[in-house]
Amino acid sequence: MLMASYATAERTAIQGSLKKGPSNLILANLNKRFEQVEVLNVFTRATLLDPRFKNQCCRPESKKKAAIAGSELEVKRLHEQ
């Protein structure tokens, strides 16, 4: 979800008048920092649990189901301790 927003912002910046300069540097840095955000389980679970995003944590439906199942297992494991 975040990467889609940044990709849209990147296209807008490139099409706009600021084709060179700080905007491209910022977008490149954001892409570098957030490229793994949907790959790492900790970020996926945090987004899943954030009420602002509800069921929009992952693009592929299978990844969302895996995140839900993983979170449920983690809660059960913590509850048993």
VOVEXBA-977412 format. One line per 5 residues: number of its first residue (from 1); their letters; for each residue x, y, z negated of C-alpha. Coordinates in steps of 0.02 Angstrom, whole numbers, plus 50000, padded with zeros to 5 digits. Layout:
BEGIN
NUM = a = X/Y/Z  ...
This chain:
BEGIN
1 = mlmas = 50000/50000/50000  50138/50122/49954  50240/50078/50107  50088/50109/50219  50068/50283/50142
6 = yatae = 50252/50322/50168  50247/50257/50347  50102/50375/50382  50196/50519/50302  50349/50475/50404
11 = rtaiq = 50252/50478/50568  50174/50644/50520  50343/50720/50479  50419/50660/50641  50274/50727/50744
16 = gslkk = 50276/50892/50650  50393/51036/50667  50514/50970/50537  50595/50836/50645  50764/50865/50565
21 = gpsnl = 50817/50912/50392  50763/50874/50215  50597/50791/50256  50682/50649/50351  50809/50627/50213
26 = ilanl = 50671/50616/50083  50571/50491/50186  50725/50385/50219  50764/50384/50033  50584/50337/49988
31 = nkrfe = 50588/50195/50114  50752/50133/50041  50687/50141/49862  50516/50065/49892  50549/49935/50027
36 = qvevl = 50547/49795/49897  50396/49857/49800  50277/49725/49869  50406/49586/49860  50449/49596/49675
41 = nvftr = 50319/49513/49562  50336/49641/49424  50279/49783/49538  50141/49678/49615  50072/49632/49445
46 = atlld = 50086/49809/49379  49990/49875/49529  49861/49737/49510  49832/49784/49328  49823/49971/49364
51 = prfkn = 49637/50018/49368  49670/50155/49497  49712/50026/49630  49592/49887/49579  49606/49754/49716
56 = qccrp = 49722/49849/49831  49886/49783/49761  49946/49688/49915  49917/49694/50101  49903/49508/50137
61 = eskkk = 49757/49428/50046  49862/49275/50005  49989/49383/49913  49849/49463/49812  49779/49293/49763
66 = aaiag = 49953/49234/49714  49977/49390/49606  49810/49362/49520  49850/49178/49487  50023/49222/49423
71 = selev = 49953/49354/49307  49823/49234/49239  49957/49104/49204  50065/49233/49118  49920/49289/49006
76 = krlhe = 49880/49107/48961  50063/49075/48922  50075/49229/48811  49911/49186/48724  49973/49011/48680
81 = q = 50127/49077/48590
